[in-house]
Amino acid sequence: MLAILILTLPTQPNAVRVRVWRSLKTLGCGALRDGAYLLPSEHAALFEPLAAEVREHGGTAMVLSLSPKDDAQRDELLALFDRTEAYAQWRDTATALQSELPTLGETEARRRWRAVAEALHGLQRIDYFPGAAADQARSELDALRQALDARFSKGEPRPQVDHGIERLDARKFQGKRWATRARPWVDRLACAWLIRRFIDPQARFIWLNDPTTSPAPRGALGFDYDGARFTHVGARVTFEVLIAAFGLDHDARLQRIAGAVHFLDAGGIPVPEAAGLESVLGGLRELHANDDALVAAAAAVFDALYASPSNGNGTTA
């Protein structure tokens, strides 16, 4: 059930000792005592590089299997992996953000939400035996995201069930009116750029203050709000849905931009472009009170990101 690493660290060099200690902490090992560390047996391979490094520098290290003799001993060993205190510390950070939301601007609030979400993901990665604390933390993160959207993004779309995305012909979507929520942020700005650049060059945008009380005009194509024709599907944000729907998902440059848009809109896997994109778009929002002007300014940013030599494999659309 468990793998145990038993080691004696070399006295020198000190850098090896420090590196091993940090690695053990990063792995989230249970400490049976000094020099004896536990992981679930399915993760035993993670011990091997550490054991090899210790031996290489003159220490001793063995990776063995460990089975408890009874339920009481099993519970005692699993208690070494208890993350309740870590979840409590995480909750303090999440609660602090919740209390400060009324005083924060959207860019700073979303940046801090992502930091809170990433911290939870990191904790879950080493929570080998999750329990009630993990369930509560996930629930509280969802509640925090809902509070964030209630403050800054009324009508933020709830993901539809992913039954596959219908492929559409862009030729049938020319000269249309496209409606979305006013004061667009990353996903909507990226969608507006994508629509005009790749789908409907003559697109006209309609900005809705609150789609729940003031719906889009008849015939307009809605995007990125509940009930819109194009919105979140499964784990995909609206920008990714549009890419898939109009057959653009083989464009490596668009996929790289999609990674940044997804991270900034919904969290997940960080990408190098995200921080810079967020900073520039946040500045443009401060400069442009008019949403059409904001979209035009943001389009130049996405054009530059799309043209960047480091973006994709050098192919063009």
N, C-alpha and C positions, 0 to 999 in steps of 0.2 A: 504493500500500500504506500509506503514511503521509501524514499532514497535518503541515505545519510552520508554526508561528507565528513570524514574525520581527518583533521589535518593538524600539522605542527608547522607554523610559519617559520621561514628562515629569519635569522636575526638581521641579516643584511642581504640585499639593499633595502632600505626602508621604503623605497618607492613601490617595491613588490608588495610589501605588507599593506600599504595604503590602498593599492589597486585591488587587492583581494578583498579587503574589508568593504570597499565601495561596491564591488561587484556583488558580494553577498547581500548587501543592503538593497541594491537595485533589483536583485532576483526575488526579494521578499521572503528569504529563508526563515524558517523557524529555528531558533537557537536553543538546542537542547542543553548545552553548556559551552564554555569556551572551547573552540576547536571541534565542535560537533554541530552540524547544521543540516536541516531537513528540507526536503521538497517532496511534493507528490511524486510517486514513482514514474509517472508518465513524463515528468520533466527532468529525469535523472541526467539526461545528456547535457543539460546546462552546467552540471558540475564538472564535466570532463575537462574543459579548457582551463578552469581554475586549478584543478588537481595537477594538470600537466605543467602549468606555470610554477606552482609551488615546488614540484619535484625538480624542475629544471634549475631552480635556484637553491637547491640543497635542503628543502623541507621534505616533509612526508605527507602523503595524502592518499586516502582510499575512499572509493565510492561503493557503499554496500546497500543491501536491501534491509528494511526494518519492518517487522510486523508486530503490532501490539498483541499481548497475550489474551486480553479480554476487553470488553467494552469500556471499562473504567480507564484502562491505560490508553485506549484509543482516544477517548475524550480528552485525556490529559495531554496527549500529543497534539491533537487538533487545536487545543486551546493556544498552543504556541503560534498559531497562524491567525489568531483573532485580530480583526482590523477595526473593532468597534471604536477604539480611541481615535484611530486615523479618520474614520468616517465622521466622528464628532468634530474633529478639527476642520475637516472639509465643510461640514455644515455651518460652522462659525463663519467661514468665508462666504458661503452662499447666502447666509442670513444677513451679513453685512451689506452685500450687494443689494439684496431685496430692500433693505431699509433705506439705502441711498438712491434708489432708482428715481424718486421724484426730483432729485437735485442734479442728476447727470444728463449730459447730452447724449444723443443716440450713438454716436461713434464710440465714445468712451464706455457707455453702458454695454454695447455689443462686444467690445474688446474684452471687457472684464467678464462678461458671460462666457465667452469662449475660453478664457483662462480657467474659469471655474469648471467648465465642461471637460477641458483637457485634464485638469487635476483629478476629476472623478474617473476619467478613463484610465489614467495612470494607476490609480488606486485599484480599480477593478482588475487591471492586468495582473496584479500580484495578490488578488484576493482569491486564493485557490479553493476556499470552502465558503462561498458567500452565504450569508444568512439574512436575517430581518433588516440589519443595518444597511446592507447593499440595496435591498428592495426600497427602503425608505429614501435612500439617497437618490436613486433613479427617479422616484416620484417627486422629490423636492426639486430636482433639476428640471423636470418637465414643468412643474408649477412656476419655477423661476422664468423659464422661457415664455410661458403664457403671460406672465406679468410684464415681461419685456415687450412682447407683441401688443399687449393691451395698451401699453403706454405709447409705443412708437409706430405700431403697424396694425391699426384696426383693419380687420378683414384678412389678416395673414392667413394664407391657405393651409388647411389641414390636408395632409397627403391622402390622395385617393389610393385605393388598393391597386397594386401593380398587376394588371391583367395583360400587360403588353401595350405598346403605344402604336396607334395606327399611323402608317406612313401616308403622308399627304403630298400633293403636287403643288409646289409653290406657284405654278402658273394660274391656279384657281384662287389665289389669295392676293391678287394685285389691286392696288388702289383702294385698299380697305381702311376702315376706321378701327383702331385698336385701343381698347380701354383697359386702364389699370388704376391702381390707387395713386393718389397724388403724393407729392414729395417722394419720388422714387429713390430707393436705395440700391444696393449692389445688384441683386437679382433682377429687379425691374429695369435698372439702367442697362445692364448687360442684355436683357431681352430686347429692349428698344433698339439698341445698336445692332443686335443680330437680325431683327426683323427688317430694318432698313438696309442693312449691308447684304443680307443673303436671301431674304424672303420676299419682301415687298418694299422696293425702293421709294415708292410714293406713299408709304404709310403715313396716316395722320393719327396723332395720339389724343385720346380723351382722358382727362385726369379726374378721377372720382374721389371725393373727399371721404366717403364711407360707402362702399358697395352694398352694405347691408341695409342702408336706408335710402341711398340714391343709386339705384342700379344703372348699368350701362344702357345707353340708348339702343333701341331695337336695331338689329343688324350689325352692331359693333362686335368685334371679336375681343373677348375679355382674356386677360392673362394675369396670373399671379394674384388671385384672390379666390376665396371660396365661391364655387359655382361658376368660375370662369371656364371658358373652353380649354384654355391652356393653363395648367396649374401644377402643383407638386404631384408627383405620382410615385408611390413607394418611397424609396430613399432619394429620388431625384428631385432637385429643385427645378423651377420652371424653365430656366435657361437650358438645363440638360434635357428637359422634355421637348422643348422646341427643336433642339439639335437633332434628337432622335426622330421626331415627327416629320421633319423635312429632309431626312436622309443626309444629314451633315455630320453624322457621328464617326465618319472615317477620316475627318480632318484633324490631324494631330495638333495643329495650332489651336483650333477651337476646343479640343479636349483639355489642353493645358489651361486655357482660360477658364474652362468649366470647373477645373479643380480648385482654382482660386475663388470663383463665385460660390461654389458649393461650401467651401470652408468658411467664407465670410458670412454666408446666409444661414447655414445650418450646422456649422462645426464639422468635426470629423478629422480628416487627415490634413495636416498643414502642408502648404506648398510655398516655395520661396517668394512667389509674386504677391502673396496675399497681403502682407503688411504694407508694402508700398502702394498697392492698389487701393486699399482701405484709406490710407492717409491722403492720397490724391483726390479720391472721390469725396471724402469728407470735407476737404478744402473747397472743392467745387460746389458742394451744397451750401457752404457758407457764402460763397460769392454770388450764387445765382438763386434768386427767390422765385424766378419763373421756371416752371418745370420743362417747358420746351427748350429754353436756353440751357438748362442743366443737362438735358439729354444730348444736345448738340455738343456741349463741352466734353461730356463724358465719352461721346463717340470718338473724339480725337484720341482719348486715352486708350480706348479699346483698339482703335486702329493701330496705334503705336505698339501696343502689347502684341497684337496679332502679327505685326510686321517684324517684331524682334527676332534677330537671328537665333537667339537661344530658345525661342518658343517653337517647339515642335521639331520636325526633321528637315526643315528647309523647303517643304513643298508649299505650293500656293493653292488657294481655293479656285 
